Amino acid sequence: MIKSSKPRKQREFRHNAPLHQMQHLAHAHISKELKQKLKISLRSIQVSKGDTVKLVTGSKKGTSGKVTKVDLRKGTLFIDSYNRKDAKGKEKSIPVSISNVYITDLNLSDKRRAQKLKVAPTTSAKPSVEAKDVIQNGKQREQ
């Protein structure tokens, strides 16, 4: 990753880094309660859509909400409860730097993410009964 000790070159690397390396820079701290609940020793983890985060700094300090979007290129995320009205009166999400939040609840619907943390995955959406009846092993079942 960053090999130089010069701040100028470090900033240049972060600005010009490809997206697969920007993922490693998009980490946020995990709350102490969540660490104890999941029995993990990690300090930080990559923020993803669906995580619940809490703001640490700014005028809305203490505001928590679900992450609706993560922008790796800019290093920001959007929280559903952190909005403002624009000139036309529409609700707009305000970008927040990933370093200004900490994670209070993880979205573990991704099996790989849960496996990495050695935690059982949670299923948020179950397939409907009709979908089970029609599709089995990728083929339509004859009725």
Secondary structure, 3 states (H helix, E strand, C coil): CCCCCCHHHHHHHHHHCCHHHHHHHCEEEECHHHHHHHCCCCCEEECCCCCEEEECCCCCCCCEEEEEEEECCCCEEEEEEEEEECCCCCEEEEEEEHHHEEEEECCCCCHHHHHHHCCCCCCCCCCCHHHHHHEECCEECCC
